[in-house]
Amino acid sequence: MRISEQQLTSEDWEVRLGTQFRGLRIASGLDQSTLAERAGISVGAVRNLERGSGSSLKTVVQVARALGHESWLATLAPAPGISPIDAVRARTTPRSRVYRPRLPGTPKAHG
């Protein structure tokens, strides 16, 4: 039985990412020591990342960059677009007056 991505725990995601990083490192022909040096982190940090045993976000970012996979990071935090509300607000002119609601039966003021 296959587990859906919604059913994965945080630990499952860490292991999955670690496995992907290990595969990328090996495909790039790098050992853990060389990757650690390129990423500016310790070999232990690379080891922990690949094992899925509690790496920091900073480590993930540095290793992704060192492996040339910054595009992964862009999918995690896409550039914000213009919100529909902001677009509507940009098209309307700001109010120049404040109008009070009229009470029923009150005649319209002149002047």
N, C-alpha and C positions, 0 to 999 in steps of 0.2 A: 504494500500500500504506500503510495506516494503522499508525502506531507505537503500541503499547500504553503505558499510563502506566508500567508496570514497566520499559520499555525506554528511558525518557527519562533523559538525563544531567542532572546538576545544572545545567549551562548551559542545557539545554532548559527546565528548570523556571523558571529565572530569566527567560528570554525570555518564557515563557508568562505568568508572573505580571506581568512588566512590561507586556505587552500588555493584560492585564486592568486593571491600574491606570491605564494611559493611557486606555482606554475609559471607565472610571469617572470619571476627571477630566474628560474631554471631555463626557460625559453630564451632569456636574454644572455644566457651563458655566464651568469654571475654567481659567486658564492655568497654566503651570508655576510662575510666580512667585508667584501667589496661593496655590496649593497649598503651596508651600514655606513661605510665611509662616504659613499656618494650622497646618502640621505642625511648625513650629519647626526646619526644616532648610534647607540651602542649595538653590538652584535646581539646582546640579550634582548634588546627591544625588537630586533628583527625576528629572533627566535620566538618570542612571545606572540608577536603578530601572526606568524605563520602557524603557530599552534592554536591560535584563537583563545589565548589565555590572558585577556585583559589588557589590550593596548589602548593608548590614548588616541584621541582624534588627531593630535599633532603628529604622532607617529604614522598614522594612516596617510595623512596629507603628505608628509615628507617622503614616505616610501612610494606613494603613487607618483609623485613628481619625479623622483629618482628613476623610476621605471618608465617614465614618459607617458603616463596614463592620467594626466590632469583632466582629460575629458570625463573620467569617472566622477571627479569632484564637481564638475559643472552639472552633471545629472542630479547630484544630491542637493545642489543649491542653484537652481537656474536663475538667471537674471530676471528681476521682477519687471513685468510689463506695466502698462498703464491700466489702472483699474477702471472699470466701466463708470463708476461713480465720478472719478476724477475727470474722465472724458466729458461727461455731461456737465459737470461744474465748469469746465474750461469753456464750453460753448455758451453758457448763459451769462448775461451781464449781471453784475452785483446790484442788489437793491439800492435805490437812492433814497427811498422813503420807507417809513414803517406805517402800515395801515392798520387802524383799529377796526375790529369787526363791528358792523352796525347792529344795533338792536332792532328786532322786528318792529316795524311801524315808525321808525325814525326817518325823517326826511333826509335826503342827501344834502350835505352842506355845500354852499356855493362860495366860490372865491378862491 
